[in-house]
């Protein structure tokens, strides 16, 4: 069984005395249902499970009165004597709750009633054109957690890297000392594996069990097809081809030297007015992350973000790699991806940062200055350069040499190196990016 960080958040939620019904949002197949059911079975005597996608008839439970005694009576009539409602000992799991908007509305009444805990999961909550929105979003009566595919640290756990070794990495970061060479080599290898396997739980488990990259690629492409099926099934009719075109353009967008998202690359003559809503649909579905350009490199980053000037990365790098041609996995594992290698490693950095809950920013000027990422780290605005292979940091040095203009004094270079420092630039191996947790 894969260890997931969501377990700790679920335990913290249950430990809270005045807990709201919990809504867990995330893209399809990121492990929401498995994690919630496993937690429920370990922490409650009675588990009531309704999956509105598998059993559309369950929506009838919430089609009338939302008074809790009525709802539980309806559930009992559907599930039979195995549905035990015991105050303080029963949890109700409402899976794929976006299929039943009235169930989302009912969370308010579950909270007010207080007898039973409720956990809901949703894959397409809030996407434009999904269907009917809840009659009333229970603001203040629900708590929401975003869940992602496995992040790199979770992948390390699945690969046998212990928490003690991760603590050693943290000490190396804090003290700016090199990682012991045997561990450094192993983590470099695991980073490349993560780049091609990604974090979809079923894919990671299959890779851990078999090591079969062919099977991994087949599973990943099935997931990508399921995303495309969702676009066809749930998007407004007029937007279906536009959403699909935006999604399919992502590898081309990242393949060009200037990775800024351009609507004209989706379709010749494409404009923001035509495609902006379609791209937002994909983002709301949890499939991509948006990285906004900054007008100036200073805090607060969000206040200086240019919303109409951005790059787009796949939330899961393994799925991104699967969208490329056959043989790409082998090339990455061998380190032979030539000019496209930079795109894969940028997406890998975006994957790691986004799954940490970081918003993504970059800095680019028409003069040619460009910084891959900019983040708040340890209370400062810090430049982050991603170098798939040894490369110069001309733009970084330019910004650091003019603090009066760019307001930055520190930078991090991520690549195939060990820990080191050259003046204001801290060099870190790419696999340590997940440790940059301090804001």
LINUR-V263461 format. One record per pair of residues at least 24 apart in sequence whose C-alpha atoms are under 10 Angstrom apart, sorted by sequence separation. I is the first residue (numbers start at 1). J is the second residue. D is the distance in whole Angstrom. If there is no record, write none. Layout:
I_J_D + I_J_D
This chain:
91_115_10 + 92_116_7 + 93_117_9 + 94_118_7 + 95_119_8 + 96_120_7 + 97_121_6 + 98_122_6 + 99_123_10 + 101_125_10 + 118_142_10 + 119_143_10 + 120_144_9 + 121_145_10 + 122_146_10 + 123_147_10 + 196_220_10 + 242_266_9 + 288_312_7 + 289_313_5 + 290_314_9 + 320_344_8 + 349_373_9 + 370_394_9 + 371_395_7 + 372_396_10 + 391_415_9 + 400_424_8 + 6_31_10 + 10_35_9 + 50_75_9 + 90_115_8 + 91_116_6 + 92_117_6 + 93_118_6 + 94_119_6 + 95_120_6 + 96_121_5 + 97_122_5 + 98_123_7 + 99_124_9 + 119_144_10 + 121_146_10 + 161_186_10 + 242_267_9 + 288_313_6 + 289_314_6 + 290_315_9 + 369_394_8 + 370_395_6 + 371_396_7 + 381_406_10 + 382_407_10 + 383_408_8 + 389_414_10 + 390_415_8 + 400_425_9 + 6_32_9 + 10_36_8 + 49_75_10 + 88_114_9 + 89_115_9 + 90_116_6 + 91_117_5 + 92_118_5 + 93_119_5 + 94_120_5 + 95_121_5 + 96_122_5 + 97_123_8 + 98_124_6 + 99_125_9 + 121_147_10 + 161_187_9 + 287_313_9 + 288_314_4 + 289_315_6 + 318_344_10 + 321_347_10 + 346_372_8 + 369_395_5 + 370_396_8 + 381_407_8 + 382_408_7 + 383_409_9 + 384_410_9 + 385_411_8 + 386_412_9 + 387_413_7 + 388_414_8 + 389_415_7 + 390_416_8 + 4_31_9 + 48_75_9 + 87_114_8 + 88_115_6 + 89_116_7 + 90_117_7 + 91_118_6 + 92_119_6 + 93_120_6 + 94_121_6 + 95_122_7 + 96_123_6 + 97_124_9 + 98_125_6 + 111_138_10 + 287_314_6 + 288_315_5 + 289_316_9 + 317_344_7 + 320_347_8 + 346_373_9 + 368_395_8 + 369_396_8 + 380_407_10 + 381_408_6 + 382_409_7 + 383_410_7 + 384_411_6 + 385_412_6 + 386_413_6 + 387_414_6 + 388_415_6 + 389_416_7 + 390_417_9 + 397_424_9 + 7_35_7 + 11_39_8 + 48_76_10 + 87_115_5 + 88_116_6 + 89_117_8 + 90_118_9 + 91_119_7 + 92_120_8 + 93_121_8 + 94_122_9 + 95_123_9 + 96_124_8 + 97_125_8 + 98_126_8 + 105_133_9 + 106_134_9 + 108_136_9 + 242_270_10 + 286_314_9 + 287_315_6 + 288_316_8 + 317_345_9 + 320_348_10 + 371_399_9 + 380_408_8 + 381_409_8 + 382_410_5 + 383_411_4 + 384_412_5 + 385_413_5 + 386_414_5 + 387_415_5 + 388_416_7 + 389_417_9 + 396_424_10 + 397_425_9 + 2_31_10 + 6_35_7 + 7_36_8 + 10_39_7 + 14_43_9 + 50_79_9 + 86_115_8 + 87_116_6 + 88_117_7 + 96_125_9 + 98_127_10 + 104_133_9 + 105_134_6 + 106_135_10 + 107_136_10 + 108_137_9 + 109_138_9 + 111_140_10 + 112_141_8 + 161_190_10 + 246_275_7 + 261_290_9 + 283_312_9 + 286_315_7 + 287_316_8 + 317_346_10 + 318_347_10 + 369_398_8 + 370_399_10 + 380_409_9 + 381_410_8 + 382_411_5 + 383_412_6 + 384_413_6 + 385_414_6 + 386_415_6 + 387_416_8 + 396_425_9 + 5_35_10 + 6_36_9 + 10_40_9 + 49_79_9 + 85_115_9 + 86_116_8 + 87_117_9 + 101_131_9 + 102_132_9 + 104_134_6 + 105_135_6 + 106_136_9 + 107_137_9 + 108_138_5 + 111_141_6 + 245_275_9 + 246_276_9 + 261_291_10 + 283_313_10 + 286_316_10 + 313_343_9 + 317_347_6 + 318_348_9 + 369_399_9 + 380_410_8 + 381_411_9 + 382_412_7 + 383_413_8 + 384_414_7 + 385_415_8 + 386_416_10 + 387_417_10 + 4_35_8 + 7_38_9 + 8_39_10 + 48_79_9 + 85_116_8 + 99_130_9 + 100_131_10 + 101_132_7 + 102_133_9 + 103_134_8 + 104_135_9 + 105_136_5 + 106_137_9 + 107_138_7 + 108_139_8 + 110_141_9 + 111_142_8 + 156_187_9 + 159_190_8 + 247_278_9 + 260_291_9 + 283_314_9 + 313_344_10 + 316_347_8 + 317_348_6 + 364_395_9 + 3_35_9 + 7_39_7 + 11_43_9 + 71_103_10 + 98_130_8 + 99_131_8 + 100_132_9 + 101_133_6 + 102_134_6 + 103_135_10 + 104_136_8 + 105_137_6 + 106_138_8 + 107_139_10 + 108_140_8 + 109_141_8 + 110_142_10 + 242_274_8 + 243_275_8 + 246_278_7 + 247_279_8 + 260_292_9 + 276_308_10 + 283_315_9 + 287_319_10 + 288_320_10 + 315_347_8 + 316_348_8 + 317_349_9 + 363_395_10 + 393_425_10 + 2_35_9 + 6_39_10 + 98_131_9 + 99_132_9 + 100_133_9 + 101_134_4 + 102_135_7 + 104_137_7 + 105_138_6 + 108_141_5 + 242_275_6 + 243_276_9 + 245_278_9 + 246_279_6 + 260_293_9 + 279_312_9 + 313_346_8 + 314_347_7 + 315_348_9 + 317_350_9 + 318_351_10 + 377_410_10 + 48_82_9 + 49_83_9 + 98_132_9 + 99_133_10 + 100_134_8 + 101_135_7 + 102_136_8 + 104_138_7 + 105_139_10 + 107_141_7 + 108_142_7 + 156_190_7 + 242_276_9 + 243_277_8 + 244_278_8 + 245_279_9 + 246_280_10 + 313_347_6 + 314_348_9 + 316_350_9 + 317_351_6 + 47_82_9 + 48_83_6 + 71_106_9 + 98_133_8 + 101_136_9 + 102_137_9 + 106_141_10 + 107_142_7 + 155_190_9 + 156_191_9 + 239_274_9 + 242_277_9 + 243_278_5 + 244_279_9 + 247_282_7 + 312_347_9 + 313_348_9 + 315_350_8 + 316_351_6 + 317_352_9 + 349_384_10 + 46_82_9 + 47_83_8 + 48_84_8 + 58_94_10 + 66_102_8 + 98_134_9 + 101_137_9 + 105_141_10 + 155_191_9 + 239_275_9 + 242_278_6 + 243_279_6 + 246_282_8 + 247_283_10 + 272_308_9 + 313_349_10 + 314_350_8 + 315_351_5 + 316_352_9 + 349_385_10 + 375_411_10 + 46_83_8 + 47_84_8 + 48_85_8 + 63_100_9 + 66_103_9 + 241_278_9 + 242_279_8 + 243_280_9 + 313_350_7 + 314_351_7 + 315_352_9 + 349_386_7 + 374_411_9 + 46_84_6 + 47_85_9 + 59_97_9 + 62_100_8 + 63_101_10 + 64_102_9 + 68_106_8 + 104_142_9 + 152_190_9 + 155_193_10 + 156_194_9 + 239_277_8 + 240_278_8 + 243_281_7 + 244_282_9 + 250_288_9 + 312_350_9 + 313_351_8 + 315_353_10 + 316_354_10 + 348_386_10 + 374_412_10 + 45_84_9 + 46_85_7 + 61_100_10 + 62_101_9 + 63_102_7 + 66_105_9 + 67_106_8 + 68_107_10 + 71_110_10 + 152_191_8 + 155_194_7 + 239_278_7 + 243_282_7 + 315_354_7 + 316_355_9 + 346_385_9 + 347_386_10 + 373_412_10 + 45_85_10 + 46_86_8 + 59_99_8 + 60_100_9 + 62_102_6 + 63_103_9 + 66_106_6 + 247_287_9 + 315_355_8 + 346_386_6 + 385_425_10 + 45_86_9 + 54_95_9 + 59_100_6 + 61_102_9 + 62_103_6 + 65_106_9 + 66_107_9 + 68_109_7 + 247_288_9 + 313_354_10 + 345_386_7 + 346_387_8 + 384_425_9 + 46_88_10 + 47_89_9 + 48_90_7 + 49_91_9 + 50_92_8 + 51_93_8 + 52_94_8 + 53_95_8 + 54_96_9 + 58_100_9 + 59_101_9 + 60_102_10 + 61_103_8 + 62_104_9 + 66_108_10 + 67_109_7 + 68_110_7 + 152_194_7 + 155_197_9 + 236_278_10 + 239_281_9 + 345_387_8 + 346_388_8 + 383_425_9 + 384_426_10 + 385_427_10 + 386_428_10 + 387_429_10 + 388_430_9 + 45_88_9 + 46_89_6 + 47_90_6 + 48_91_6 + 49_92_6 + 50_93_6 + 51_94_6 + 52_95_6 + 53_96_6 + 56_99_8 + 59_102_8 + 60_103_10 + 62_105_9 + 66_109_7 + 67_110_9 + 68_111_10 + 151_194_9 + 152_195_9 + 155_198_8 + 235_278_9 + 343_386_10 + 345_388_6 + 382_425_10 + 384_427_10 + 386_429_10 + 387_430_9 + 44_88_9 + 45_89_6 + 46_90_5 + 47_91_5 + 48_92_5 + 49_93_5 + 50_94_5 + 51_95_5 + 52_96_6 + 53_97_8 + 56_100_9 + 59_103_8 + 62_106_8 + 66_110_9 + 68_112_9 + 69_113_9 + 150_194_10 + 155_199_7 + 342_386_8 + 344_388_9 + 345_389_10 + 386_430_8 + 44_89_5 + 45_90_6 + 46_91_6 + 47_92_6 + 48_93_6 + 49_94_6 + 50_95_6 + 51_96_6 + 52_97_7 + 53_98_9 + 54_99_10 + 68_113_7 + 154_199_8 + 155_200_10 + 159_204_9 + 342_387_7 + 343_388_9 + 43_89_9 + 44_90_6 + 45_91_9 + 46_92_9 + 47_93_7 + 48_94_9 + 49_95_7 + 50_96_9 + 51_97_8 + 52_98_8 + 53_99_6 + 67_113_9 + 68_114_10 + 152_198_8 + 155_201_9 + 158_204_8 + 159_205_10 + 235_281_8 + 341_387_9 + 342_388_6 + 43_90_9 + 44_91_7 + 50_97_9 + 52_99_6 + 53_100_9 + 68_115_9 + 151_198_8 + 152_199_8 + 158_205_8 + 231_278_10 + 235_282_10 + 261_308_9 + 262_309_9 + 313_360_10 + 341_388_6 + 342_389_8 + 43_91_9 + 51_99_9 + 52_100_7 + 68_116_10 + 150_198_8 + 151_199_6 + 159_207_10 + 160_208_10 + 261_309_8 + 262_310_9 + 312_360_10 + 340_388_10 + 341_389_9 + 51_100_10 + 149_198_8 + 150_199_4 + 151_200_9 + 155_204_8 + 159_208_7 + 260_309_7 + 261_310_6 + 262_311_9 + 311_360_9 + 339_388_10 + 384_433_10 + 40_90_9 + 41_91_9 + 149_199_5 + 150_200_6 + 155_205_10 + 158_208_7 + 231_281_9 + 260_310_6 + 261_311_5 + 262_312_10 + 310_360_10 + 311_361_9 + 338_388_10 + 40_91_7 + 52_103_10 + 148_199_8 + 149_200_5 + 150_201_7 + 231_282_8 + 259_310_9 + 260_311_5 + 261_312_6 + 310_361_8 + 311_362_9 + 337_388_10 + 338_389_10 + 40_92_9 + 148_200_9 + 149_201_7 + 259_311_6 + 260_312_8 + 261_313_10 + 310_362_8 + 40_93_9 + 149_202_10 + 155_208_10 + 258_311_9 + 259_312_8 + 309_362_10 + 310_363_10 + 335_388_9 + 150_204_8 + 228_282_10 + 231_285_9 + 259_313_10 + 335_389_9 + 149_204_10 + 227_282_9 + 230_285_9 + 305_360_10 + 306_361_9 + 309_364_10 + 37_93_8 + 305_361_7 + 36_93_8 + 254_311_8 + 302_359_8 + 304_361_10 + 305_362_9 + 306_363_10 + 37_95_10 + 227_285_9 + 253_311_8 + 254_312_8 + 289_347_10 + 301_359_9 + 302_360_9 + 305_363_9 + 378_436_9 + 381_439_10 + 36_95_9 + 253_312_8 + 254_313_8 + 291_350_8 + 301_360_9 + 302_361_8 + 377_436_7 + 378_437_9 + 379_438_8 + 380_439_8 + 33_93_9 + 227_287_8 + 253_313_9 + 254_314_10 + 290_350_9 + 301_361_8 + 376_436_10 + 377_437_8 + 378_438_5 + 379_439_6 + 33_94_10 + 250_311_10 + 251_312_10 + 289_350_8 + 301_362_10 + 375_436_10 + 376_437_10 + 377_438_6 + 378_439_5 + 33_95_7 + 250_312_7 + 251_313_9 + 288_350_10 + 289_351_8 + 376_438_8 + 377_439_5 + 32_95_9 + 33_96_9 + 224_287_10 + 250_313_8 + 251_314_9 + 288_351_9 + 291_354_10 + 376_439_5 + 32_96_10 + 250_314_8 + 290_354_9 + 297_361_10 + 375_439_8 + 289_354_7 + 297_362_9 + 349_414_9 + 288_354_10 + 289_355_10 + 296_362_10 + 297_363_7 + 247_314_9 + 292_359_9 + 293_360_9 + 294_361_7 + 295_362_10 + 296_363_8 + 28_96_10 + 291_359_7 + 292_360_6 + 293_361_6 + 294_362_6 + 295_363_7 + 296_364_9 + 51_120_10 + 251_320_7 + 290_359_8 + 291_360_4 + 292_361_5 + 293_362_5 + 294_363_5 + 295_364_8 + 296_365_10 + 345_414_10 + 21_91_10 + 23_93_10 + 47_117_10 + 48_118_9 + 49_119_10 + 50_120_10 + 51_121_9 + 250_320_8 + 251_321_9 + 289_359_9 + 290_360_7 + 291_361_5 + 292_362_6 + 293_363_5 + 294_364_8 + 295_365_9 + 345_415_9 + 21_92_10 + 22_93_10 + 23_94_9 + 24_95_10 + 25_96_10 + 47_118_10 + 49_120_10 + 289_360_8 + 290_361_8 + 291_362_7 + 292_363_8 + 293_364_7 + 294_365_9 + 21_93_10 + 23_95_10 + 24_96_10 + 25_97_10 + 251_323_7 + 252_324_10 + 291_363_10 + 293_365_9 + 24_97_10 + 44_117_10 + 250_323_9 + 251_324_7 + 301_374_8 + 23_97_9 + 297_371_10 + 301_375_8 + 248_323_8 + 300_375_10 + 301_376_8 + 298_374_9 + 299_375_9 + 300_376_8 + 293_370_10 + 297_374_8 + 298_375_10 + 299_376_8 + 293_371_10 + 297_375_9 + 298_376_9 + 352_430_10 + 356_434_7 + 40_119_9 + 293_372_10 + 294_373_10 + 352_431_9 + 355_434_9 + 356_435_9 + 358_437_9 + 293_373_9 + 294_374_9 + 299_379_9 + 300_380_10 + 301_381_8 + 352_432_10 + 353_433_8 + 356_436_9 + 357_437_9 + 23_104_9 + 291_372_10 + 292_373_9 + 293_374_9 + 299_380_8 + 300_381_8 + 349_430_8 + 352_433_7 + 353_434_7 + 356_437_7 + 358_439_9 + 37_119_10 + 257_339_9 + 291_373_8 + 292_374_10 + 298_380_8 + 299_381_6 + 348_430_9 + 349_431_9 + 352_434_6 + 353_435_10 + 21_104_10 + 36_119_8 + 256_339_9 + 257_340_9 + 291_374_10 + 298_381_6 + 299_382_10 + 348_431_10 + 350_433_10 + 351_434_10 + 352_435_10 + 353_436_8 + 23_107_9 + 36_120_9 + 255_339_8 + 256_340_8 + 259_343_8 + 297_381_7 + 298_382_9 + 349_433_7 + 352_436_10 + 353_437_9 + 21_106_10 + 22_107_9 + 36_121_9 + 255_340_6 + 257_342_9 + 297_382_9 + 345_430_9 + 348_433_10 + 349_434_9 + 21_107_6 + 254_340_8 + 255_341_9 + 257_343_9 + 297_383_8 + 20_107_8 + 21_108_8 + 33_120_9 + 255_342_9 + 256_343_8 + 259_346_10 + 20_108_9 + 21_109_10 + 32_120_10 + 33_121_7 + 254_342_9 + 255_343_6 + 21_110_7 + 32_121_7 + 33_122_9 + 251_340_10 + 254_343_6 + 255_344_9 + 20_110_9 + 21_111_6 + 32_122_8 + 253_343_9 + 254_344_8 + 20_111_6 + 32_123_9 + 252_343_10 + 19_111_8 + 20_112_9 + 251_343_9 + 254_346_9 + 18_111_9 + 21_114_9 + 30_123_9 + 251_344_10 + 254_347_8 + 20_114_9 + 28_122_8 + 29_123_9 + 19_114_9 + 21_116_9 + 22_117_8 + 23_118_9 + 24_119_8 + 25_120_9 + 26_121_8 + 27_122_8 + 28_123_5 + 224_319_7 + 18_114_9 + 21_117_6 + 22_118_6 + 23_119_6 + 24_120_6 + 25_121_6 + 26_122_7 + 27_123_5 + 28_124_8 + 223_319_8 + 224_320_9 + 20_117_8 + 21_118_5 + 22_119_5 + 23_120_5 + 24_121_5 + 25_122_5 + 26_123_5 + 27_124_7 + 221_318_10 + 222_319_10 + 19_117_8 + 20_118_8 + 21_119_6 + 22_120_6 + 23_121_6 + 24_122_6 + 25_123_6 + 26_124_8 + 27_125_10 + 220_318_7 + 221_319_7 + 224_322_8 + 19_118_10 + 20_119_9 + 21_120_8 + 22_121_8 + 23_122_7 + 24_123_9 + 25_124_8 + 26_125_9 + 220_319_6 + 221_320_10 + 223_322_10 + 224_323_8 + 25_125_7 + 130_230_10 + 219_319_10 + 220_320_9 + 221_321_10 + 222_322_10 + 24_125_10 + 25_126_10 + 130_231_10 + 217_318_9 + 220_321_9 + 221_322_6 + 23_125_10 + 216_318_9 + 217_319_9 + 220_322_6 + 221_323_7 + 297_399_9 + 14_117_9 + 130_233_9 + 131_234_7 + 219_322_9 + 220_323_9 + 130_234_5 + 131_235_9 + 217_321_9 + 218_322_9 + 260_364_9 + 129_234_7 + 130_235_6 + 131_236_9 + 217_322_6 + 124_230_9 + 128_234_9 + 129_235_5 + 130_236_8 + 216_322_9 + 217_323_9 + 258_364_9 + 297_403_10 + 127_234_9 + 128_235_7 + 129_236_5 + 127_235_8 + 128_236_8 + 129_237_9 + 297_405_9 + 298_406_7 + 299_407_9 + 10_119_10 + 217_326_9 + 296_405_9 + 297_406_6 + 298_407_6 + 299_408_10 + 124_234_9 + 129_239_9 + 258_368_10 + 296_406_7 + 297_407_6 + 298_408_7 + 128_239_10 + 296_407_8 + 297_408_7 + 214_326_10 + 217_329_8 + 258_370_9 + 259_372_10 + 32_146_10 + 204_318_10 + 32_147_7 + 203_318_9 + 214_329_9 + 31_147_8 + 32_148_9 + 199_315_10 + 200_316_8 + 213_329_8 + 21_138_10 + 30_147_7 + 31_148_8 + 32_149_9 + 198_315_10 + 199_316_7 + 213_330_9 + 30_148_6 + 31_149_7 + 198_316_6 + 199_317_8 + 200_318_8 + 22_141_9 + 23_142_7 + 24_143_9 + 25_144_7 + 26_145_9 + 27_146_9 + 29_148_9 + 30_149_4 + 31_150_9 + 197_316_9 + 198_317_5 + 199_318_7 + 200_319_9 + 20_140_8 + 21_141_7 + 22_142_6 + 23_143_6 + 24_144_6 + 25_145_6 + 26_146_6 + 27_147_8 + 28_148_9 + 29_149_8 + 30_150_7 + 196_316_10 + 197_317_8 + 198_318_4 + 199_319_9 + 20_141_6 + 21_142_5 + 22_143_5 + 23_144_5 + 24_145_5 + 25_146_5 + 26_147_5 + 27_148_7 + 28_149_9 + 195_316_9 + 196_317_7 + 197_318_5 + 198_319_7 + 19_141_9 + 20_142_5 + 21_143_6 + 22_144_6 + 23_145_6 + 24_146_6 + 25_147_6 + 26_148_6 + 27_149_8 + 194_316_10 + 195_317_6 + 196_318_5 + 197_319_8 + 198_320_9 + 19_142_8 + 20_143_6 + 21_144_9 + 22_145_8 + 23_146_9 + 24_147_7 + 25_148_9 + 26_149_8 + 194_317_8 + 195_318_6 + 196_319_8 + 198_321_9 + 19_143_8 + 20_144_9 + 194_318_7 + 195_319_9 + 196_320_9 + 197_321_9 + 198_322_10 + 193_318_9 + 195_320_9 + 196_321_6 + 197_322_9 + 195_321_8 + 196_322_8 + 13_143_9 + 196_328_9 + 197_329_9 + 196_329_6 + 195_329_9 + 196_330_9 + 10_145_9 + 196_331_10 + 9_145_9 + 193_329_9 + 196_332_7 + 192_329_9 + 195_332_8 + 196_333_8 + 148_286_8 + 195_333_9 + 6_145_9 + 147_286_9 + 148_287_10 + 193_332_9 + 194_333_10 + 6_146_9 + 146_286_9 + 192_332_7 + 193_333_7 + 6_147_7 + 192_333_6 + 5_147_9 + 6_148_9 + 191_333_9 + 192_334_9 + 5_148_10 + 190_333_10 + 192_335_8 + 189_333_8 + 4_149_9 + 5_150_9 + 189_334_10 + 4_150_7 + 5_151_9 + 3_150_9 + 4_151_9 + 2_150_9 + 5_153_9 + 196_344_9 + 4_153_10 + 5_154_7 + 128_277_8 + 195_344_8 + 4_154_6 + 128_278_9 + 195_345_8 + 198_348_9 + 3_154_7 + 4_155_9 + 130_281_9 + 2_154_8 + 3_155_9 + 128_280_8 + 129_281_9 + 195_347_9 + 196_348_10 + 199_351_10 + 2_155_9 + 4_157_9 + 127_280_8 + 128_281_6 + 192_345_9 + 195_348_6 + 198_351_9 + 3_157_7 + 4_158_10 + 127_281_6 + 128_282_9 + 194_348_9 + 195_349_10 + 2_157_8 + 3_158_7 + 126_281_9 + 127_282_8 + 2_158_6 + 127_283_9 + 128_284_8 + 192_348_10 + 195_351_9 + 1_158_9 + 2_159_10 + 124_281_9 + 127_284_5 + 128_285_9 + 191_348_9 + 124_282_10 + 126_284_7 + 127_285_6 + 125_284_8 + 126_285_8 + 127_286_10 + 124_284_7 + 125_285_8 + 123_284_10 + 124_285_5 + 125_286_10 + 123_285_7 + 124_286_8 + 122_285_10 + 123_286_8 + 151_316_9 + 149_315_8 + 150_316_9 + 34_201_10 + 148_315_8 + 149_316_7 + 31_199_10 + 148_316_9 + 30_199_8 + 31_200_8 + 32_201_10 + 30_200_6 + 31_201_6 + 29_200_7 + 30_201_6 + 31_202_8 + 28_200_9 + 29_201_7 + 30_202_9 + 27_200_10 + 29_202_8 + 29_203_10 + 29_223_8 + 28_223_8 + 152_348_10 + 4_201_10 + 29_226_10 + 28_226_9 + 2_201_8 + 28_227_8 + 152_351_9 + 153_352_9 + 1_201_10 + 2_202_10 + 27_227_9 + 151_351_8 + 152_352_6 + 151_352_6 + 152_353_10 + 2_204_9 + 28_230_10 + 149_351_10 + 150_352_10 + 151_353_9 + 2_205_7 + 148_351_10 + 151_354_9 + 152_355_9 + 153_356_10 + 1_205_8 + 151_355_6 + 152_356_10 + 150_355_8 + 151_356_8 + 2_208_10 + 148_354_9 + 149_355_8 + 148_355_6 + 147_355_8 + 148_356_9 + 146_355_10 + 148_357_10 + 147_357_10 + 146_357_9 + 188_415_10 + 188_416_7 + 188_417_9 + 188_418_10 + 185_416_10 + 184_416_10 + 184_417_9 + 185_418_10 + 184_418_7 + 184_419_10 + 181_418_9 + 194_431_10 + 179_417_10 + 180_418_9 + 191_429_10 + 178_417_9 + 179_418_7 + 191_430_8 + 192_431_9 + 178_418_6 + 179_419_7 + 191_431_6 + 177_418_9 + 178_419_5 + 179_420_10 + 188_429_8 + 190_431_8 + 191_432_10 + 176_418_10 + 177_419_6 + 178_420_7 + 187_429_9 + 188_430_8 + 189_431_10 + 176_419_6 + 177_420_7 + 187_430_9 + 188_431_7 + 175_419_10 + 176_420_6 + 177_421_9 + 187_431_7 + 188_432_10 + 176_421_8 + 184_429_8 + 187_432_9 + 172_418_10 + 173_419_7 + 172_419_8 + 173_420_9 + 184_431_9 + 172_420_10 + 179_428_10 + 176_426_8 + 178_428_9 + 179_429_9 + 176_427_9 + 177_428_10 + 178_429_10 + 176_428_9 + 173_426_10 + 173_427_10 + 173_428_8 + 27_283_10 + 30_286_10 + 172_428_10 + 27_284_9 + 28_285_8 + 26_284_9 + 27_285_6 + 28_286_8 + 26_285_8 + 27_286_5 + 28_287_9 + 173_432_8 + 25_285_9 + 26_286_6 + 27_287_6 + 172_432_10 + 25_286_9 + 26_287_9 + 27_288_10 + 169_431_10 + 170_432_8 + 173_435_8 + 169_432_7 + 173_436_9 + 170_435_7 + 166_432_9 + 169_435_8 + 170_436_9 + 167_435_10 + 166_435_9 + 156_431_10 + 153_431_9 + 152_431_8 + 153_432_10 + 152_432_10 + 153_433_10 + 152_433_9 + 153_434_7 + 152_434_7 + 153_435_9 + 151_434_8 + 27_315_9
